[in-house]
Amino acid sequence: MTAHREIHRTERVGWLRAAVLGANDGIVSTASLVVGVAAAESGRSAVLVAGIAGLAAGAMSMAAGEYVSVSSQADTERADRAREKRELVDQPAAELAELQEIYVRRGLTPDLAHQVAEQMMKHDPLEAHLRDELGLSEAMAARPVQAALASAATFAVGASLPLLVAAIAPAPALVMSVSLASLASLALLGAVSARVGGAPVAKATLRVCFWGALAMGITALVGRLFGAIV
Protein backbone atom coordinates (compact mmCIF):
# COMPACT_ATOMS: atom_id res chain seq x y z
CA MET A 1 0.00 0.00 0.00
CA THR A 2 1.30 3.45 -0.95
CA ALA A 3 1.69 5.83 1.97
CA HIS A 4 -0.72 8.76 1.87
CA ARG A 5 1.08 12.01 2.62
CA GLU A 6 -1.06 15.04 3.45
CA ILE A 7 0.34 18.55 3.62
CA HIS A 8 -1.61 20.84 5.93
CA ARG A 9 -1.41 24.61 6.16
CA THR A 10 -0.64 24.46 9.88
CA GLU A 11 2.82 23.20 8.94
CA ARG A 12 3.50 26.66 7.49
CA VAL A 13 2.43 28.61 10.55
CA GLY A 14 5.91 29.13 12.01
CA TRP A 15 7.56 30.76 9.03
CA LEU A 16 4.41 32.21 7.42
CA ARG A 17 3.49 34.34 10.43
CA ALA A 18 7.02 35.74 10.71
CA ALA A 19 7.31 36.32 6.96
CA VAL A 20 3.97 38.12 6.65
CA LEU A 21 4.68 40.22 9.74
CA GLY A 22 8.12 41.17 8.43
CA ALA A 23 6.96 42.10 4.93
CA ASN A 24 3.93 44.02 6.19
CA ASP A 25 5.98 45.93 8.75
CA GLY A 26 8.70 46.63 6.17
CA ILE A 27 6.24 48.19 3.74
CA VAL A 28 4.16 50.09 6.30
CA SER A 29 6.93 51.45 8.53
CA THR A 30 9.29 52.43 5.71
CA ALA A 31 6.54 53.92 3.55
CA SER A 32 5.21 55.85 6.54
CA LEU A 33 8.69 57.12 7.35
CA VAL A 34 9.32 58.17 3.75
CA VAL A 35 5.91 59.84 3.47
CA GLY A 36 6.33 61.63 6.80
CA VAL A 37 9.76 63.02 5.92
CA ALA A 38 8.65 63.96 2.41
CA ALA A 39 5.52 65.67 3.78
CA ALA A 40 7.79 67.87 5.88
CA GLU A 41 9.10 69.20 2.54
CA SER A 42 12.52 67.62 2.95
CA GLY A 43 14.74 66.99 -0.07
CA ARG A 44 14.94 63.63 -1.82
CA SER A 45 18.34 62.84 -0.29
CA ALA A 46 16.99 63.33 3.24
CA VAL A 47 14.00 61.12 2.42
CA LEU A 48 16.23 58.34 1.08
CA VAL A 49 18.66 58.51 4.00
CA ALA A 50 15.78 58.27 6.46
CA GLY A 51 14.26 55.37 4.52
CA ILE A 52 17.52 53.41 4.30
CA ALA A 53 18.19 53.94 8.01
CA GLY A 54 14.65 52.77 8.74
CA LEU A 55 15.20 49.65 6.62
CA ALA A 56 18.40 48.69 8.44
CA ALA A 57 17.05 49.43 11.90
CA GLY A 58 13.72 47.77 11.21
CA ALA A 59 15.23 44.56 9.83
CA MET A 60 17.50 44.18 12.85
CA SER A 61 14.68 45.03 15.23
CA MET A 62 12.40 42.46 13.62
CA ALA A 63 15.08 39.78 13.77
CA ALA A 64 15.89 40.49 17.41
CA GLY A 65 12.24 40.74 18.43
CA GLU A 66 11.24 37.51 16.72
CA TYR A 67 14.24 35.64 18.08
CA VAL A 68 13.62 36.76 21.66
CA SER A 69 9.87 36.15 21.61
CA VAL A 70 10.04 32.76 19.87
CA SER A 71 12.96 31.73 22.12
CA SER A 72 10.70 32.42 25.11
CA GLN A 73 8.10 30.14 23.57
CA ALA A 74 10.76 27.46 23.01
CA ASP A 75 11.88 27.79 26.64
CA THR A 76 8.31 27.23 27.80
CA GLU A 77 7.98 24.16 25.57
CA ARG A 78 11.22 22.71 26.97
CA ALA A 79 10.02 23.34 30.53
CA ASP A 80 6.73 21.57 29.83
CA ARG A 81 8.57 18.64 28.28
CA ALA A 82 10.83 18.32 31.34
CA ARG A 83 7.83 18.49 33.69
CA GLU A 84 6.00 15.76 31.79
CA LYS A 85 9.10 13.56 31.92
CA ARG A 86 9.23 13.89 35.71
CA GLU A 87 5.53 13.20 36.14
CA LEU A 88 5.70 10.09 33.97
CA VAL A 89 8.47 8.73 36.21
CA ASP A 90 6.94 9.79 39.54
CA GLN A 91 3.20 9.30 38.83
CA PRO A 92 2.69 6.84 35.95
CA ALA A 93 -0.78 5.76 37.12
CA ALA A 94 -2.01 9.34 37.42
CA GLU A 95 -0.62 10.14 33.97
CA LEU A 96 -2.41 7.11 32.51
CA ALA A 97 -5.68 8.24 34.08
CA GLU A 98 -5.13 11.76 32.80
CA LEU A 99 -4.62 10.51 29.26
CA GLN A 100 -7.71 8.31 29.53
CA GLU A 101 -9.82 11.27 30.64
CA ILE A 102 -8.61 13.28 27.64
CA TYR A 103 -9.79 10.57 25.25
CA VAL A 104 -13.12 10.25 27.06
CA ARG A 105 -13.70 14.00 26.57
CA ARG A 106 -12.98 13.51 22.88
CA GLY A 107 -15.77 10.96 22.54
CA LEU A 108 -14.37 7.52 23.36
CA THR A 109 -16.05 5.22 25.85
CA PRO A 110 -14.19 4.83 29.17
CA ASP A 111 -13.12 1.26 28.35
CA LEU A 112 -11.87 2.14 24.88
CA ALA A 113 -10.20 5.30 26.18
CA HIS A 114 -8.38 3.19 28.78
CA GLN A 115 -7.16 0.77 26.10
CA VAL A 116 -5.97 3.59 23.87
CA ALA A 117 -4.24 5.33 26.78
CA GLU A 118 -2.45 2.10 27.72
CA GLN A 119 -1.23 1.63 24.15
CA MET A 120 -0.01 5.21 23.99
CA MET A 121 1.81 4.86 27.31
CA LYS A 122 3.56 1.73 26.01
CA HIS A 123 4.51 3.29 22.66
CA ASP A 124 5.69 6.84 23.49
CA PRO A 125 4.14 8.23 26.68
CA LEU A 126 5.97 11.55 26.57
CA GLU A 127 4.94 12.44 23.03
CA ALA A 128 1.37 11.30 23.74
CA HIS A 129 1.09 13.70 26.67
CA LEU A 130 2.80 16.55 24.87
CA ARG A 131 0.50 16.17 21.90
CA ASP A 132 -2.83 15.29 23.52
CA GLU A 133 -2.52 17.10 26.87
CA LEU A 134 -0.53 20.21 25.92
CA GLY A 135 -1.16 20.48 22.17
CA LEU A 136 2.56 20.48 21.30
CA SER A 137 3.70 18.94 18.01
CA GLU A 138 6.68 19.05 15.68
CA ALA A 139 4.78 21.12 13.09
CA MET A 140 3.94 23.80 15.66
CA ALA A 141 7.27 23.80 17.49
CA ALA A 142 8.99 27.14 18.13
CA ARG A 143 11.96 27.80 15.82
CA PRO A 144 13.64 31.07 16.87
CA VAL A 145 16.34 31.23 14.17
CA GLN A 146 13.88 30.48 11.37
CA ALA A 147 11.47 33.14 12.63
CA ALA A 148 14.24 35.73 13.01
CA LEU A 149 15.66 35.18 9.52
CA ALA A 150 12.23 35.13 7.89
CA SER A 151 11.21 38.38 9.58
CA ALA A 152 14.45 40.23 8.80
CA ALA A 153 14.58 39.11 5.18
CA THR A 154 10.95 39.87 4.39
CA PHE A 155 11.14 43.22 6.22
CA ALA A 156 14.07 44.23 3.99
CA VAL A 157 12.22 43.11 0.86
CA GLY A 158 9.06 44.97 1.89
CA ALA A 159 10.97 48.12 2.83
CA SER A 160 12.81 48.14 -0.51
CA LEU A 161 9.67 48.92 -2.48
CA PRO A 162 8.79 52.36 -1.03
CA LEU A 163 12.49 53.24 -1.17
CA LEU A 164 12.68 52.35 -4.84
CA VAL A 165 9.59 54.41 -5.61
CA ALA A 166 10.97 57.33 -3.58
CA ALA A 167 14.19 57.19 -5.59
CA ILE A 168 12.55 57.36 -9.03
CA ALA A 169 9.25 59.23 -8.52
CA PRO A 170 9.04 62.90 -9.51
CA ALA A 171 9.58 65.12 -6.45
CA PRO A 172 6.13 66.81 -6.57
CA ALA A 173 4.39 63.40 -6.71
CA LEU A 174 6.68 61.56 -4.28
CA VAL A 175 4.21 61.31 -1.39
CA MET A 176 1.34 60.15 -3.59
CA SER A 177 3.53 57.73 -5.58
CA VAL A 178 4.96 56.07 -2.47
CA SER A 179 1.52 55.85 -0.85
CA LEU A 180 -0.20 54.26 -3.85
CA ALA A 181 2.65 51.85 -4.58
CA SER A 182 2.78 50.79 -0.93
CA LEU A 183 -0.97 50.22 -0.75
CA ALA A 184 -0.79 48.12 -3.92
CA SER A 185 2.04 46.08 -2.40
CA LEU A 186 0.09 45.61 0.82
CA ALA A 187 -2.93 44.43 -1.15
CA LEU A 188 -0.77 41.90 -2.99
CA LEU A 189 0.83 40.75 0.27
CA GLY A 190 -2.56 40.30 1.91
CA ALA A 191 -3.89 38.30 -1.02
CA VAL A 192 -0.82 36.05 -1.28
CA SER A 193 -0.58 35.37 2.46
CA ALA A 194 -4.30 34.61 2.60
CA ARG A 195 -3.98 32.20 -0.33
CA VAL A 196 -0.99 30.42 1.24
CA GLY A 197 -2.69 30.21 4.61
CA GLY A 198 -6.12 29.26 3.27
CA ALA A 199 -7.86 32.40 4.60
CA PRO A 200 -10.42 34.63 2.82
CA VAL A 201 -8.50 36.79 0.33
CA ALA A 202 -10.75 39.85 0.35
CA LYS A 203 -10.81 40.15 4.14
CA ALA A 204 -7.03 39.81 4.48
CA THR A 205 -6.42 42.34 1.70
CA LEU A 206 -8.76 44.96 3.16
CA ARG A 207 -7.27 44.48 6.60
CA VAL A 208 -3.67 45.18 5.62
CA CYS A 209 -4.63 48.06 3.31
CA PHE A 210 -6.69 49.76 6.00
CA TRP A 211 -3.92 49.73 8.60
CA GLY A 212 -1.29 50.68 6.05
CA ALA A 213 -3.31 53.66 4.83
CA LEU A 214 -4.00 54.74 8.41
CA ALA A 215 -0.29 54.59 9.33
CA MET A 216 0.81 56.56 6.28
CA GLY A 217 -1.95 59.12 6.73
CA ILE A 218 -1.07 59.82 10.36
CA THR A 219 2.65 60.00 9.62
CA ALA A 220 2.08 62.36 6.69
CA LEU A 221 -0.01 64.61 8.96
CA VAL A 222 2.72 64.63 11.63
CA GLY A 223 5.37 65.42 9.03
CA ARG A 224 3.31 68.24 7.58
CA LEU A 225 2.57 69.80 10.97
CA PHE A 226 6.06 69.56 12.43
CA GLY A 227 7.67 70.47 9.11
CA ALA A 228 5.64 73.66 9.05
CA ILE A 229 6.60 74.47 12.65
CA VAL A 230 10.30 73.97 11.99
C-alpha positions as CSV (number, residue, x, y, z in Angstrom):
1,M,0.0,0.0,0.0
2,T,1.3,3.4,-1.0
3,A,1.7,5.8,2.0
4,H,-0.7,8.8,1.9
5,R,1.1,12.0,2.6
6,E,-1.1,15.0,3.5
7,I,0.3,18.6,3.6
8,H,-1.6,20.8,5.9
9,R,-1.4,24.6,6.2
10,T,-0.6,24.5,9.9
11,E,2.8,23.2,8.9
12,R,3.5,26.7,7.5
13,V,2.4,28.6,10.5
14,G,5.9,29.1,12.0
15,W,7.6,30.8,9.0
16,L,4.4,32.2,7.4
17,R,3.5,34.3,10.4
18,A,7.0,35.7,10.7
19,A,7.3,36.3,7.0
20,V,4.0,38.1,6.6
21,L,4.7,40.2,9.7
22,G,8.1,41.2,8.4
23,A,7.0,42.1,4.9
24,N,3.9,44.0,6.2
25,D,6.0,45.9,8.7
26,G,8.7,46.6,6.2
27,I,6.2,48.2,3.7
28,V,4.2,50.1,6.3
29,S,6.9,51.5,8.5
30,T,9.3,52.4,5.7
31,A,6.5,53.9,3.5
32,S,5.2,55.9,6.5
33,L,8.7,57.1,7.3
34,V,9.3,58.2,3.8
35,V,5.9,59.8,3.5
36,G,6.3,61.6,6.8
37,V,9.8,63.0,5.9
38,A,8.6,64.0,2.4
39,A,5.5,65.7,3.8
40,A,7.8,67.9,5.9
41,E,9.1,69.2,2.5
42,S,12.5,67.6,3.0
43,G,14.7,67.0,-0.1
44,R,14.9,63.6,-1.8
45,S,18.3,62.8,-0.3
46,A,17.0,63.3,3.2
47,V,14.0,61.1,2.4
48,L,16.2,58.3,1.1
49,V,18.7,58.5,4.0
50,A,15.8,58.3,6.5
51,G,14.3,55.4,4.5
52,I,17.5,53.4,4.3
53,A,18.2,53.9,8.0
54,G,14.7,52.8,8.7
55,L,15.2,49.7,6.6
56,A,18.4,48.7,8.4
57,A,17.1,49.4,11.9
58,G,13.7,47.8,11.2
59,A,15.2,44.6,9.8
60,M,17.5,44.2,12.9
61,S,14.7,45.0,15.2
62,M,12.4,42.5,13.6
63,A,15.1,39.8,13.8
64,A,15.9,40.5,17.4
65,G,12.2,40.7,18.4
66,E,11.2,37.5,16.7
67,Y,14.2,35.6,18.1
68,V,13.6,36.8,21.7
69,S,9.9,36.1,21.6
70,V,10.0,32.8,19.9
71,S,13.0,31.7,22.1
72,S,10.7,32.4,25.1
73,Q,8.1,30.1,23.6
74,A,10.8,27.5,23.0
75,D,11.9,27.8,26.6
76,T,8.3,27.2,27.8
77,E,8.0,24.2,25.6
78,R,11.2,22.7,27.0
79,A,10.0,23.3,30.5
80,D,6.7,21.6,29.8
81,R,8.6,18.6,28.3
82,A,10.8,18.3,31.3
83,R,7.8,18.5,33.7
84,E,6.0,15.8,31.8
85,K,9.1,13.6,31.9
86,R,9.2,13.9,35.7
87,E,5.5,13.2,36.1
88,L,5.7,10.1,34.0
89,V,8.5,8.7,36.2
90,D,6.9,9.8,39.5
91,Q,3.2,9.3,38.8
92,P,2.7,6.8,35.9
93,A,-0.8,5.8,37.1
94,A,-2.0,9.3,37.4
95,E,-0.6,10.1,34.0
96,L,-2.4,7.1,32.5
97,A,-5.7,8.2,34.1
98,E,-5.1,11.8,32.8
99,L,-4.6,10.5,29.3
100,Q,-7.7,8.3,29.5
101,E,-9.8,11.3,30.6
102,I,-8.6,13.3,27.6
103,Y,-9.8,10.6,25.3
104,V,-13.1,10.3,27.1
105,R,-13.7,14.0,26.6
106,R,-13.0,13.5,22.9
107,G,-15.8,11.0,22.5
108,L,-14.4,7.5,23.4
109,T,-16.1,5.2,25.8
110,P,-14.2,4.8,29.2
111,D,-13.1,1.3,28.3
112,L,-11.9,2.1,24.9
113,A,-10.2,5.3,26.2
114,H,-8.4,3.2,28.8
115,Q,-7.2,0.8,26.1
116,V,-6.0,3.6,23.9
117,A,-4.2,5.3,26.8
118,E,-2.4,2.1,27.7
119,Q,-1.2,1.6,24.2
120,M,0.0,5.2,24.0
121,M,1.8,4.9,27.3
122,K,3.6,1.7,26.0
123,H,4.5,3.3,22.7
124,D,5.7,6.8,23.5
125,P,4.1,8.2,26.7
126,L,6.0,11.6,26.6
127,E,4.9,12.4,23.0
128,A,1.4,11.3,23.7
129,H,1.1,13.7,26.7
130,L,2.8,16.6,24.9
131,R,0.5,16.2,21.9
132,D,-2.8,15.3,23.5
133,E,-2.5,17.1,26.9
134,L,-0.5,20.2,25.9
135,G,-1.2,20.5,22.2
136,L,2.6,20.5,21.3
137,S,3.7,18.9,18.0
138,E,6.7,19.0,15.7
139,A,4.8,21.1,13.1
140,M,3.9,23.8,15.7
141,A,7.3,23.8,17.5
142,A,9.0,27.1,18.1
143,R,12.0,27.8,15.8
144,P,13.6,31.1,16.9
145,V,16.3,31.2,14.2
146,Q,13.9,30.5,11.4
147,A,11.5,33.1,12.6
148,A,14.2,35.7,13.0
149,L,15.7,35.2,9.5
150,A,12.2,35.1,7.9
151,S,11.2,38.4,9.6
152,A,14.4,40.2,8.8
153,A,14.6,39.1,5.2
154,T,11.0,39.9,4.4
155,F,11.1,43.2,6.2
156,A,14.1,44.2,4.0
157,V,12.2,43.1,0.9
158,G,9.1,45.0,1.9
159,A,11.0,48.1,2.8
160,S,12.8,48.1,-0.5
161,L,9.7,48.9,-2.5
162,P,8.8,52.4,-1.0
163,L,12.5,53.2,-1.2
164,L,12.7,52.4,-4.8
165,V,9.6,54.4,-5.6
166,A,11.0,57.3,-3.6
167,A,14.2,57.2,-5.6
168,I,12.6,57.4,-9.0
169,A,9.3,59.2,-8.5
170,P,9.0,62.9,-9.5
171,A,9.6,65.1,-6.5
172,P,6.1,66.8,-6.6
173,A,4.4,63.4,-6.7
174,L,6.7,61.6,-4.3
175,V,4.2,61.3,-1.4
176,M,1.3,60.1,-3.6
177,S,3.5,57.7,-5.6
178,V,5.0,56.1,-2.5
179,S,1.5,55.8,-0.8
180,L,-0.2,54.3,-3.8
181,A,2.7,51.8,-4.6
182,S,2.8,50.8,-0.9
183,L,-1.0,50.2,-0.8
184,A,-0.8,48.1,-3.9
185,S,2.0,46.1,-2.4
186,L,0.1,45.6,0.8
187,A,-2.9,44.4,-1.1
188,L,-0.8,41.9,-3.0
189,L,0.8,40.8,0.3
190,G,-2.6,40.3,1.9
191,A,-3.9,38.3,-1.0
192,V,-0.8,36.1,-1.3
193,S,-0.6,35.4,2.5
194,A,-4.3,34.6,2.6
195,R,-4.0,32.2,-0.3
196,V,-1.0,30.4,1.2
197,G,-2.7,30.2,4.6
198,G,-6.1,29.3,3.3
199,A,-7.9,32.4,4.6
200,P,-10.4,34.6,2.8
201,V,-8.5,36.8,0.3
202,A,-10.8,39.9,0.4
203,K,-10.8,40.1,4.1
204,A,-7.0,39.8,4.5
205,T,-6.4,42.3,1.7
206,L,-8.8,45.0,3.2
207,R,-7.3,44.5,6.6
208,V,-3.7,45.2,5.6
209,C,-4.6,48.1,3.3
210,F,-6.7,49.8,6.0
211,W,-3.9,49.7,8.6
212,G,-1.3,50.7,6.1
213,A,-3.3,53.7,4.8
214,L,-4.0,54.7,8.4
215,A,-0.3,54.6,9.3
216,M,0.8,56.6,6.3
217,G,-2.0,59.1,6.7
218,I,-1.1,59.8,10.4
219,T,2.6,60.0,9.6
220,A,2.1,62.4,6.7
221,L,0.0,64.6,9.0
222,V,2.7,64.6,11.6
223,G,5.4,65.4,9.0
224,R,3.3,68.2,7.6
225,L,2.6,69.8,11.0
226,F,6.1,69.6,12.4
227,G,7.7,70.5,9.1
228,A,5.6,73.7,9.0
229,I,6.6,74.5,12.7
230,V,10.3,74.0,12.0
